[in-house]
């Protein structure tokens, strides 16, 4: 079974995404967005099949986490989807050049989230 990790600071968004993904039959865990080394350690200990990553986090930004993941030998091939409320084309381009597979804009409709995750999960 595919395993998805969510890094999101909003409890409402955490619950929303996790409920949708679990309903589809995927295993989901939520990683609290604390300090970057703690996040990377958790991801390395239990590498997910896909990472759902909020862009604006307290004390961190999603692009920093994505960049560190892309440089880590264990995490470099994990598909990363970034969630953001920022409708900035420059931001999307920057995230994609960092290796993020797709940028999804909040609020994310259930169908769009499921379809995006399906595009990038290993078969």
Secondary structure, 3 states (H helix, E strand, C coil): CCEEEEECCCHHHHHHHHHHHHHCCCEEEEECCCCHHHHHHHHHHCCCCEEEEECEECCEEHHHHHHHHHHCCCCCCCEEEEEECCCCHHHHHHHHHCCCCEEEECCCCHHHHHHHHHHHCCC
